[in-house]
Amino acid sequence: MGKRNRKAFWHNVKFKYKLTIINENTLEEVVGIHVSKLNGLSVLLCVCTAIFVIAALIITFTPLRNYLPGYMNSEVRKQVVSNALRADSLRLALERQNHYIMNVQDIISGRVKADTVLSIDSLTNVRAENLMERTKEEEDFRKQYEEKERYNLTAVRDVSDAAGLIFYRPLRGVATTAFNPEKKHFGIDFTASPNGSILSALDGTVILAAYTAEAGYVIQIQHTQNFITVYKHCGSLIKREGDRVKGGEVIALVGTKGDTENGKPYIHFELWHKGNPINPEKYIVF
């Protein structure tokens, strides 16, 4: 059956039809052409191929190829870049000419005193700066951004500020409250074992060692490269103001009672750089 179907298909494709053109008056056959479906398909394919080849030749050997992505001639590309630069230069020259005319008008009208102007060019520069004043939208965006980033100082501005420093873990404990400057929480809280050791994060000098009503015993250390560490809610202090300490040296002890969080003693640790609070987790592995 399959062989018979294939035979029937090819017979249908190759079957020839006679296309005849007859003179209407004499009924004489003028032209007679024998065609088949296979001939018609072949002719159509040849025509499409010829059209494609002709179009490809036209695009390849004529300037039309410059409109295709990636096929622009280097000379044409150079000319386009040159024209763009010239247009930009003309725009700047036109703006400067407009400023020049406005400055002359201001001097003539008396809005600008002639004896206060060194040159028209200097006045033009001032004019350009005045015309570039921030819009209300830019001012609102700037205020919003500055307010948002006011305490978002979790990284040192310059990597070189922390270069060569090795931060020690101030104590062994579990972090309970993370760094959150938006809520005025400028450090990290840790629950720790009673009478545990509190270590200095870096080499430095003790600049504050005192008892406060709000934070209990507090010790504050000034380090190199404008870093300051603060340790609050200590049980007792070992170092005093003016003492030199090494990184990893014991400076205080965790309390046994008093300031507690969830019923356990805890320590509040802060890291500051150039007067700004920094997230300690960026530099210390807890």
C-alpha positions as CSV (number, residue, x, y, z in Angstrom):
1,M,0.0,0.0,0.0
2,G,2.8,2.4,0.8
3,K,4.6,1.7,-2.4
4,R,1.3,2.2,-4.3
5,N,0.6,5.5,-2.6
6,R,4.1,6.8,-3.4
7,K,3.6,5.8,-7.0
8,A,0.3,7.6,-7.1
9,F,1.8,10.7,-5.6
10,W,4.7,10.9,-8.1
11,H,2.4,10.2,-10.9
12,N,0.2,13.1,-9.8
13,V,3.2,15.4,-9.4
14,K,4.7,14.5,-12.8
15,F,1.4,14.3,-14.7
16,K,1.6,16.9,-17.5
17,Y,-1.1,19.3,-18.4
18,K,-1.3,21.1,-21.8
19,L,-1.6,24.8,-21.7
20,T,-2.9,26.0,-25.0
21,I,-3.4,29.5,-26.5
22,I,-5.9,29.5,-29.3
23,N,-6.8,32.3,-31.9
24,E,-10.4,33.2,-31.1
25,N,-11.2,34.0,-34.7
26,T,-9.7,31.0,-36.5
27,L,-9.6,28.6,-33.6
28,E,-6.0,27.9,-34.6
29,E,-3.6,26.8,-31.8
30,V,-1.0,29.5,-31.4
31,V,1.0,28.2,-28.5
32,G,0.9,24.9,-26.7
33,I,2.9,24.1,-23.6
34,H,3.0,20.9,-21.6
35,V,3.5,21.6,-17.9
36,S,3.3,19.6,-14.7
37,K,3.2,20.4,-11.0
38,L,6.9,19.5,-10.7
39,N,7.8,21.9,-13.5
40,G,5.8,24.7,-11.9
41,L,7.5,24.1,-8.5
42,S,10.9,24.0,-10.1
43,V,10.2,27.3,-12.0
44,L,9.0,28.9,-8.7
45,L,12.0,27.8,-6.8
46,C,14.4,29.1,-9.5
47,V,12.7,32.5,-9.6
48,C,12.9,32.8,-5.7
49,T,16.6,31.8,-5.9
50,A,17.3,34.3,-8.6
51,I,15.5,37.1,-6.6
52,F,17.5,36.2,-3.5
53,V,20.8,36.2,-5.3
54,I,20.1,39.5,-7.0
55,A,19.1,41.1,-3.7
56,A,22.2,39.8,-2.0
57,L,24.4,41.2,-4.8
58,I,22.7,44.6,-4.6
59,I,23.2,44.8,-0.9
60,T,26.8,43.5,-1.0
61,F,28.1,45.7,-3.8
62,T,26.1,48.9,-3.1
63,P,26.0,51.4,-0.2
64,L,22.8,49.7,1.0
65,R,25.0,47.4,3.1
66,N,25.8,50.3,5.4
67,Y,22.2,50.1,6.7
68,L,22.7,46.6,8.0
69,P,23.8,46.2,11.6
70,G,27.4,45.4,11.9
71,Y,28.2,46.0,8.2
72,M,28.8,49.7,8.3
73,N,31.8,50.8,6.4
74,S,34.7,52.2,8.5
75,E,34.7,55.4,6.6
76,V,30.9,55.9,7.0
77,R,31.2,55.1,10.7
78,K,34.0,57.7,11.0
79,Q,31.9,60.2,9.2
80,V,28.9,59.5,11.5
81,V,31.1,60.0,14.6
82,S,32.6,63.2,13.2
83,N,29.1,64.6,12.4
84,A,27.9,63.8,15.9
85,L,30.9,65.6,17.5
86,R,30.4,68.6,15.2
87,A,26.7,68.7,16.1
88,D,27.6,68.7,19.8
89,S,30.2,71.4,19.3
90,L,27.7,73.5,17.4
91,R,25.1,73.1,20.2
92,L,27.7,74.2,22.8
93,A,28.7,77.1,20.7
94,L,25.1,78.1,20.2
95,E,24.4,78.0,24.0
96,R,27.5,80.0,24.7
97,Q,26.5,82.6,22.1
98,N,23.0,82.9,23.7
99,H,24.6,83.4,27.1
100,Y,26.9,86.0,25.6
101,I,23.9,87.9,24.2
102,M,22.0,87.7,27.5
103,N,25.0,89.0,29.4
104,V,25.4,92.0,27.0
105,Q,21.7,92.7,27.5
106,D,22.1,92.6,31.3
107,I,25.0,95.0,31.2
108,I,23.2,97.4,28.9
109,S,20.0,97.3,31.0
110,G,21.9,97.8,34.2
111,R,21.1,94.6,35.9
112,V,24.8,93.8,36.0
113,K,27.3,96.6,36.7
114,A,30.1,96.8,34.2
115,D,32.8,97.5,36.8
116,T,32.0,94.1,38.6
117,V,32.6,92.0,35.5
118,L,36.2,91.0,34.7
119,S,35.2,89.7,31.2
120,I,32.2,88.6,29.2
121,D,33.5,85.1,29.4
122,S,33.6,85.0,33.2
123,L,30.0,86.4,33.2
124,T,29.1,83.7,30.7
125,N,30.4,81.0,33.0
126,V,28.4,82.4,35.9
127,R,25.3,82.5,33.7
128,A,25.8,78.9,32.7
129,E,26.0,77.9,36.4
130,N,22.9,79.8,37.3
131,L,20.9,78.2,34.5
132,M,21.9,74.8,35.8
133,E,20.3,75.3,39.1
134,R,18.5,72.2,40.6
135,T,14.8,71.8,39.9
136,K,12.3,71.2,42.7
137,E,12.1,67.5,41.8
138,E,15.9,67.2,42.1
139,E,15.9,69.0,45.4
140,D,13.1,66.7,46.8
141,F,15.0,63.6,45.5
142,R,18.3,64.8,47.1
143,K,16.6,65.5,50.4
144,Q,14.9,62.1,50.4
145,Y,18.2,60.3,49.4
146,E,20.2,62.1,52.1
147,E,17.6,61.4,54.8
148,K,17.6,57.7,53.7
149,E,21.4,57.4,53.6
150,R,22.0,59.5,56.7
151,Y,22.7,56.4,58.9
152,N,23.3,54.0,56.1
153,L,27.0,54.1,56.7
154,T,27.6,50.4,57.0
155,A,30.8,50.5,55.0
156,V,33.9,52.5,55.2
157,R,34.0,55.1,52.4
158,D,37.5,54.2,51.3
159,V,38.8,50.7,51.4
160,S,42.2,52.0,52.3
161,D,40.7,53.3,55.6
162,A,40.5,49.7,56.9
163,A,43.6,48.4,55.1
164,G,45.9,46.3,57.3
165,L,43.5,46.2,60.3
166,I,42.5,42.9,61.9
167,F,39.3,43.2,64.0
168,Y,39.0,40.9,67.0
169,R,35.7,39.5,68.1
170,P,34.8,41.5,71.3
171,L,33.2,38.6,73.1
172,R,31.6,35.2,72.6
173,G,27.9,35.3,72.6
174,V,24.7,35.2,70.6
175,A,23.6,38.3,68.7
176,T,20.1,39.3,69.7
177,T,19.6,42.8,68.2
178,A,21.2,43.8,64.9
179,F,22.6,47.1,63.7
180,N,19.6,49.4,62.9
181,P,20.5,53.1,62.8
182,E,17.1,54.1,61.6
183,K,15.8,53.1,65.1
184,K,18.8,54.8,66.7
185,H,20.4,51.4,67.4
186,F,24.0,52.0,66.4
187,G,25.5,48.7,67.4
188,I,24.8,45.0,68.0
189,D,23.5,43.4,71.3
190,F,25.0,40.1,72.4
191,T,23.9,37.8,75.2
192,A,26.9,36.4,77.0
193,S,27.9,34.2,79.9
194,P,28.2,35.9,83.2
195,N,31.7,37.1,84.0
196,G,32.7,36.5,80.4
197,S,35.7,38.4,79.0
198,I,35.2,41.5,76.8
199,L,38.1,42.0,74.4
200,S,39.3,45.1,72.6
201,A,38.5,44.9,68.8
202,L,41.8,46.7,67.8
203,D,44.9,48.3,69.3
204,G,44.1,51.7,70.8
205,T,43.8,54.0,73.8
206,V,40.9,54.0,76.3
207,I,39.3,57.5,76.1
208,L,36.3,56.7,78.3
209,A,35.8,54.3,81.2
210,A,32.8,55.3,83.3
211,Y,29.5,54.3,84.8
212,T,26.3,55.8,83.3
213,A,22.7,55.5,84.4
214,E,21.4,54.5,81.0
215,A,24.2,52.0,79.8
216,G,25.9,50.9,83.0
217,Y,29.6,50.6,82.8
218,V,30.8,51.9,79.4
219,I,34.3,51.7,77.9
220,Q,35.3,53.6,74.8
221,I,38.5,53.0,72.8
222,Q,40.1,55.2,70.2
223,H,41.9,53.2,67.5
224,T,44.1,54.1,64.5
225,Q,42.7,55.3,61.2
226,N,39.8,57.1,63.0
227,F,38.0,54.0,64.3
228,I,36.3,54.1,67.7
229,T,34.7,51.1,69.5
230,V,32.2,51.4,72.3
231,Y,31.3,48.6,74.8
232,K,28.1,49.3,76.9
233,H,26.4,47.4,79.8
234,C,29.6,45.9,81.1
235,G,29.6,44.2,84.5
236,S,33.0,45.7,85.5
237,L,35.9,47.6,83.9
238,I,39.5,46.4,83.8
239,K,41.0,49.3,81.9
240,R,40.9,53.0,82.8
241,E,41.0,56.1,80.7
242,G,44.4,56.7,79.1
243,D,45.4,53.0,79.1
244,R,46.9,51.5,76.0
245,V,45.3,48.2,74.9
246,K,46.1,45.6,72.3
247,G,43.7,44.0,70.0
248,G,42.2,40.9,71.7
249,E,43.2,42.1,75.2
250,V,40.6,41.9,78.0
251,I,39.2,45.3,78.8
252,A,36.0,44.5,80.8
253,L,33.9,41.7,82.1
254,V,30.3,40.7,81.5
255,G,28.0,41.3,84.4
256,T,26.1,38.7,86.4
257,K,23.0,40.7,87.0
258,G,21.6,44.2,86.5
259,D,21.3,45.0,82.8
260,T,19.8,41.9,81.3
261,E,18.0,41.0,78.0
262,N,15.6,38.1,78.1
263,G,16.8,37.4,81.6
264,K,20.5,37.1,80.5
265,P,23.4,39.5,80.8
266,Y,24.2,41.3,77.5
267,I,26.7,43.6,75.9
268,H,26.0,46.4,73.4
269,F,28.9,46.9,71.0
270,E,29.4,49.8,68.6
271,L,31.9,50.6,65.8
272,W,32.4,54.2,64.6
273,H,34.5,55.7,61.8
274,K,35.1,59.4,61.4
275,G,32.0,60.2,63.5
276,N,29.7,57.8,61.7
277,P,28.2,54.5,62.9
278,I,29.2,51.4,61.0
279,N,27.7,48.0,61.0
280,P,30.3,45.8,62.9
281,E,29.2,42.7,60.9
282,K,30.9,44.2,57.8
283,Y,34.3,43.8,59.4
284,I,34.0,41.3,62.3
285,V,32.9,37.7,62.1
286,F,30.7,37.0,65.1
